Amino acid sequence: MANKVEVKDLLDAGVHFGHLTRRWNPNMAPYIYMERNGIHIINLYKSAAKMQEAGEAMKKIAASGRKILFVATKKQAKEIVADQAERANMPYITERWPGGMLTNFITIRKAVKKMASIDRMKKDGTFNTLSKKERLQVDRLRAKLEKNLGSIADMSRLPAALFVVDITREHIAVKEAQKLNIPIFAMVDTNSDPREVDYVIPSNDDASKSIDKVVSYLADSVIEGLSERKSTKEDDSEDDKKEKTTRAPRPKKAKAEVEVPSTDPEDKEAMKEAKKDVKLESKKETLAKAAASTEDGGEEE
């Protein structure tokens, strides 16, 4: 189970600071504690509860072996999200969100494969046969693809979930995930609509300390889920090995018993005597039959 979220730590990180009261979204009212100096204050007890709920859900997704795509293109969140996603071995987007990233995923995969084909050209020497101008163009294309899509090179299929920092800024990503029924985890500030998100984490999505606090906690949950998956795999493999070693050997088929003639001289003598007895008995029977037949014939006369 993920570590418990302490309200004091959230307070120190500034997670409770919302936007100006005139820029608020009324749907965020259940998560707002109070208003002070024209700024809304987020209820940190609800933030802590929602963080734990999101952490458990992300842990289960990671334990099932599926991917969670981290999305944050705002300046103060880029490096934090990239570092934490790499630590959790998950794909991420920190540059411009490519339109159709989810809804037109096949085209995005083609662009990723183009990067791989350029790498193969460099390995097998085909790249060196190009002219200087062509090599320069290919290098620029490779750098551009690496910048925008390098972080999702290992994502061979659609992610199981999306984690977003600032859903107002990343509204295109949110719309695409909604269209494909992909669950959305998000840091939602007081100026955003929480109804667009499946797992709402009411928090300050502008301060780097606040973003780091929330994202690092969720990354820890993902890592915990991955470690559980690894341990269960190891246990299953050990059980399979034990079954193979403890499995009872198949019984060998019993060979048909064949009588081998005895070579003992005493046995041979016994067999000869038995044969003689059989012959004598048969002679006696034939003589008795002959005598009986003659007696029957004499009486008839």
URKA-V870679 format. One record per residue. N is the residue number from 1. RES is the residue in one small letter. PSI is psi in degrees with one decimal (NA if undefined). BURIAL is I if it has 9 or more other C-alpha atoms within 8 Angstrom, else O. Layout:
# URKA-V870679
n->N res->RES psi->PSI burial->BURIAL
n->N res->RES psi->PSI burial->BURIAL
This chain:
# URKA-V870679
n->1 res->m psi->139.9 burial->O
n->2 res->a psi->154.5 burial->I
n->3 res->n psi->148.5 burial->O
n->4 res->k psi->141.3 burial->O
n->5 res->v psi->125.9 burial->I
n->6 res->e psi->129.6 burial->O
n->7 res->v psi->-35.0 burial->I
n->8 res->k psi->-40.0 burial->O
n->9 res->d psi->-39.0 burial->O
n->10 res->l psi->-38.1 burial->I
n->11 res->l psi->-42.8 burial->I
n->12 res->d psi->-31.6 burial->O
n->13 res->a psi->-7.2 burial->I
n->14 res->g psi->27.2 burial->I
n->15 res->v psi->-21.7 burial->I
n->16 res->h psi->-11.6 burial->I
n->17 res->f psi->123.2 burial->I
n->18 res->g psi->-162.2 burial->I
n->19 res->h psi->178.3 burial->I
n->20 res->l psi->146.9 burial->I
n->21 res->t psi->-30.1 burial->I
n->22 res->r psi->-12.0 burial->O
n->23 res->r psi->15.3 burial->O
n->24 res->w psi->160.2 burial->I
n->25 res->n psi->121.4 burial->I
n->26 res->p psi->-23.7 burial->O
n->27 res->n psi->-12.7 burial->O
n->28 res->m psi->3.0 burial->I
n->29 res->a psi->-40.7 burial->O
n->30 res->p psi->-21.2 burial->O
n->31 res->y psi->2.2 burial->I
n->32 res->i psi->129.7 burial->I
n->33 res->y psi->-47.7 burial->O
n->34 res->m psi->179.0 burial->O
n->35 res->e psi->133.4 burial->I
n->36 res->r psi->126.8 burial->O
n->37 res->n psi->38.7 burial->O
n->38 res->g psi->11.3 burial->O
n->39 res->i psi->138.6 burial->I
n->40 res->h psi->139.6 burial->I
n->41 res->i psi->126.7 burial->I
n->42 res->i psi->141.9 burial->I
n->43 res->n psi->108.2 burial->I
n->44 res->l psi->-24.3 burial->I
n->45 res->y psi->-38.7 burial->O
n->46 res->k psi->-35.3 burial->I
n->47 res->s psi->-43.8 burial->I
n->48 res->a psi->-43.3 burial->I
n->49 res->a psi->-41.9 burial->I
n->50 res->k psi->-33.8 burial->I
n->51 res->m psi->-42.7 burial->I
n->52 res->q psi->-40.2 burial->I
n->53 res->e psi->-45.5 burial->I
n->54 res->a psi->-38.9 burial->I
n->55 res->g psi->-42.0 burial->I
n->56 res->e psi->-41.6 burial->I
n->57 res->a psi->-42.8 burial->O
n->58 res->m psi->-32.6 burial->I
n->59 res->k psi->-42.0 burial->I
n->60 res->k psi->-40.0 burial->I
n->61 res->i psi->-44.6 burial->I
n->62 res->a psi->-38.3 burial->I
n->63 res->a psi->-25.5 burial->I
n->64 res->s psi->-4.5 burial->O
n->65 res->g psi->10.4 burial->O
n->66 res->r psi->165.6 burial->I
n->67 res->k psi->149.7 burial->I
n->68 res->i psi->124.1 burial->I
n->69 res->l psi->121.1 burial->I
n->70 res->f psi->130.5 burial->I
n->71 res->v psi->124.5 burial->I
n->72 res->a psi->111.2 burial->I
n->73 res->t psi->-1.7 burial->I
n->74 res->k psi->149.2 burial->O
n->75 res->k psi->-46.1 burial->O
n->76 res->q psi->-9.1 burial->I
n->77 res->a psi->-14.6 burial->I
n->78 res->k psi->-61.5 burial->I
n->79 res->e psi->-40.1 burial->O
n->80 res->i psi->-49.5 burial->I
n->81 res->v psi->-40.8 burial->I
n->82 res->a psi->-45.3 burial->I
n->83 res->d psi->-46.7 burial->O
n->84 res->q psi->-37.1 burial->I
n->85 res->a psi->-40.2 burial->I
n->86 res->e psi->-38.1 burial->I
n->87 res->r psi->-35.9 burial->O
n->88 res->a psi->1.6 burial->I
n->89 res->n psi->46.2 burial->O
n->90 res->m psi->150.7 burial->I
n->91 res->p psi->156.3 burial->I
n->92 res->y psi->157.1 burial->I
n->93 res->i psi->116.7 burial->I
n->94 res->t psi->-6.1 burial->I
n->95 res->e psi->-162.5 burial->I
n->96 res->r psi->135.4 burial->O
n->97 res->w psi->118.1 burial->I
n->98 res->p psi->121.3 burial->O
n->99 res->g psi->133.8 burial->O
n->100 res->g psi->15.2 burial->I
n->101 res->m psi->-38.6 burial->I
n->102 res->l psi->-46.3 burial->I
n->103 res->t psi->-23.5 burial->O
n->104 res->n psi->52.5 burial->O
n->105 res->f psi->-29.4 burial->I
n->106 res->i psi->-41.7 burial->O
n->107 res->t psi->-39.1 burial->O
n->108 res->i psi->-39.0 burial->I
n->109 res->r psi->-34.2 burial->I
n->110 res->k psi->-39.6 burial->O
n->111 res->a psi->-37.2 burial->I
n->112 res->v psi->-39.5 burial->I
n->113 res->k psi->-29.2 burial->O
n->114 res->k psi->-37.5 burial->O
n->115 res->m psi->-44.3 burial->I
n->116 res->a psi->-37.2 burial->O
n->117 res->s psi->-36.3 burial->O
n->118 res->i psi->-40.1 burial->I
n->119 res->d psi->-38.9 burial->O
n->120 res->r psi->-37.1 burial->O
n->121 res->m psi->-39.3 burial->I
n->122 res->k psi->-30.2 burial->I
n->123 res->k psi->-43.7 burial->O
n->124 res->d psi->0.4 burial->O
n->125 res->g psi->-3.3 burial->O
n->126 res->t psi->-32.6 burial->I
n->127 res->f psi->-34.7 burial->I
n->128 res->n psi->-18.9 burial->O
n->129 res->t psi->-12.4 burial->O
n->130 res->l psi->160.2 burial->O
n->131 res->s psi->167.7 burial->O
n->132 res->k psi->-40.3 burial->O
n->133 res->k psi->-42.1 burial->O
n->134 res->e psi->-40.3 burial->O
n->135 res->r psi->-40.2 burial->I
n->136 res->l psi->-42.3 burial->O
n->137 res->q psi->-41.5 burial->O
n->138 res->v psi->-41.0 burial->I
n->139 res->d psi->-40.8 burial->O
n->140 res->r psi->-42.4 burial->O
n->141 res->l psi->-42.6 burial->O
n->142 res->r psi->-41.3 burial->I
n->143 res->a psi->-40.2 burial->O
n->144 res->k psi->-44.2 burial->O
n->145 res->l psi->-39.6 burial->I
n->146 res->e psi->-38.7 burial->I
n->147 res->k psi->-42.3 burial->O
n->148 res->n psi->-34.9 burial->I
n->149 res->l psi->1.4 burial->I
n->150 res->g psi->-30.9 burial->I
n->151 res->s psi->-11.2 burial->I
n->152 res->i psi->19.7 burial->I
n->153 res->a psi->-31.6 burial->O
n->154 res->d psi->-1.5 burial->O
n->155 res->m psi->94.4 burial->I
n->156 res->s psi->-10.9 burial->O
n->157 res->r psi->173.1 burial->O
n->158 res->l psi->143.0 burial->O
n->159 res->p psi->156.4 burial->I
n->160 res->a psi->-20.9 burial->I
n->161 res->a psi->164.9 burial->I
n->162 res->l psi->132.9 burial->I
n->163 res->f psi->125.2 burial->I
n->164 res->v psi->137.6 burial->I
n->165 res->v psi->116.4 burial->I
n->166 res->d psi->87.8 burial->I
n->167 res->i psi->-19.9 burial->I
n->168 res->t psi->-42.0 burial->O
n->169 res->r psi->-38.9 burial->O
n->170 res->e psi->42.3 burial->I
n->171 res->h psi->-28.2 burial->O
n->172 res->i psi->-43.5 burial->O
n->173 res->a psi->-40.7 burial->I
n->174 res->v psi->-42.8 burial->I
n->175 res->k psi->-41.4 burial->O
n->176 res->e psi->-41.6 burial->I
n->177 res->a psi->-38.9 burial->I
n->178 res->q psi->-38.6 burial->I
n->179 res->k psi->-33.5 burial->O
n->180 res->l psi->6.8 burial->O
n->181 res->n psi->37.5 burial->O
n->182 res->i psi->125.3 burial->I
n->183 res->p psi->142.3 burial->I
n->184 res->i psi->126.4 burial->I
n->185 res->f psi->136.8 burial->I
n->186 res->a psi->148.1 burial->I
n->187 res->m psi->117.0 burial->I
n->188 res->v psi->120.8 burial->I
n->189 res->d psi->176.7 burial->I
n->190 res->t psi->-9.9 burial->I
n->191 res->n psi->6.7 burial->I
n->192 res->s psi->164.6 burial->I
n->193 res->d psi->109.6 burial->I
n->194 res->p psi->-13.5 burial->I
n->195 res->r psi->-16.0 burial->O
n->196 res->e psi->-4.6 burial->O
n->197 res->v psi->143.6 burial->I
n->198 res->d psi->-41.5 burial->O
n->199 res->y psi->99.8 burial->I
n->200 res->v psi->131.8 burial->I
n->201 res->i psi->93.7 burial->I
n->202 res->p psi->116.8 burial->I
n->203 res->s psi->166.9 burial->I
n->204 res->n psi->113.5 burial->I
n->205 res->d psi->16.6 burial->I
n->206 res->d psi->-32.6 burial->O
n->207 res->a psi->135.6 burial->I
n->208 res->s psi->-34.7 burial->I
n->209 res->k psi->-42.9 burial->O
n->210 res->s psi->-43.9 burial->I
n->211 res->i psi->-44.3 burial->I
n->212 res->d psi->-40.0 burial->I
n->213 res->k psi->-46.5 burial->I
n->214 res->v psi->-47.5 burial->I
n->215 res->v psi->-39.6 burial->I
n->216 res->s psi->-37.0 burial->I
n->217 res->y psi->-44.5 burial->I
n->218 res->l psi->-35.5 burial->I
n->219 res->a psi->-38.6 burial->I
n->220 res->d psi->-39.2 burial->I
n->221 res->s psi->-40.9 burial->I
n->222 res->v psi->-43.5 burial->I
n->223 res->i psi->-38.9 burial->I
n->224 res->e psi->-41.1 burial->I
n->225 res->g psi->-39.8 burial->I
n->226 res->l psi->-38.8 burial->I
n->227 res->s psi->-36.3 burial->I
n->228 res->e psi->-41.6 burial->I
n->229 res->r psi->-43.0 burial->I
n->230 res->k psi->-42.8 burial->O
n->231 res->s psi->-39.2 burial->O
n->232 res->t psi->-36.7 burial->O
n->233 res->k psi->-42.6 burial->O
n->234 res->e psi->-40.8 burial->O
n->235 res->d psi->-40.9 burial->O
n->236 res->d psi->-40.7 burial->O
n->237 res->s psi->-37.9 burial->O
n->238 res->e psi->-40.0 burial->O
n->239 res->d psi->-39.3 burial->O
n->240 res->d psi->-40.9 burial->O
n->241 res->k psi->-42.3 burial->O
n->242 res->k psi->-39.5 burial->O
n->243 res->e psi->-39.8 burial->O
n->244 res->k psi->-39.0 burial->O
n->245 res->t psi->-32.4 burial->O
n->246 res->t psi->-2.0 burial->O
n->247 res->r psi->131.4 burial->O
n->248 res->a psi->137.5 burial->O
n->249 res->p psi->149.2 burial->O
n->250 res->r psi->137.4 burial->O
n->251 res->p psi->136.9 burial->O
n->252 res->k psi->144.7 burial->O
n->253 res->k psi->132.6 burial->O
n->254 res->a psi->131.1 burial->O
n->255 res->k psi->143.4 burial->O
n->256 res->a psi->132.4 burial->O
n->257 res->e psi->128.0 burial->O
n->258 res->v psi->127.7 burial->O
n->259 res->e psi->122.9 burial->O
n->260 res->v psi->127.8 burial->O
n->261 res->p psi->136.9 burial->O
n->262 res->s psi->146.4 burial->O
n->263 res->t psi->2.1 burial->O
n->264 res->d psi->130.7 burial->O
n->265 res->p psi->-34.4 burial->O
n->266 res->e psi->-40.1 burial->O
n->267 res->d psi->-38.5 burial->I
n->268 res->k psi->-43.6 burial->I
n->269 res->e psi->-41.1 burial->O
n->270 res->a psi->-38.2 burial->O
n->271 res->m psi->-40.2 burial->O
n->272 res->k psi->-43.9 burial->O
n->273 res->e psi->-38.1 burial->O
n->274 res->a psi->-39.5 burial->O
n->275 res->k psi->-40.0 burial->O
n->276 res->k psi->-42.6 burial->O
n->277 res->d psi->-40.8 burial->O
n->278 res->v psi->-42.1 burial->O
n->279 res->k psi->-42.2 burial->O
n->280 res->l psi->-42.9 burial->O
n->281 res->e psi->-41.3 burial->O
n->282 res->s psi->-36.4 burial->O
n->283 res->k psi->-44.0 burial->O
n->284 res->k psi->-41.2 burial->O
n->285 res->e psi->-43.5 burial->O
n->286 res->t psi->-40.5 burial->O
n->287 res->l psi->-41.4 burial->O
n->288 res->a psi->-39.7 burial->O
n->289 res->k psi->-41.0 burial->O
n->290 res->a psi->-41.2 burial->O
n->291 res->a psi->-40.9 burial->O
n->292 res->a psi->-37.0 burial->O
n->293 res->s psi->-36.2 burial->O
n->294 res->t psi->-39.6 burial->O
n->295 res->e psi->-40.8 burial->O
n->296 res->d psi->-38.2 burial->O
n->297 res->g psi->-38.4 burial->O
n->298 res->g psi->-38.2 burial->O
n->299 res->e psi->-36.2 burial->O
n->300 res->e psi->-36.2 burial->O
n->301 res->e psi->NA burial->O
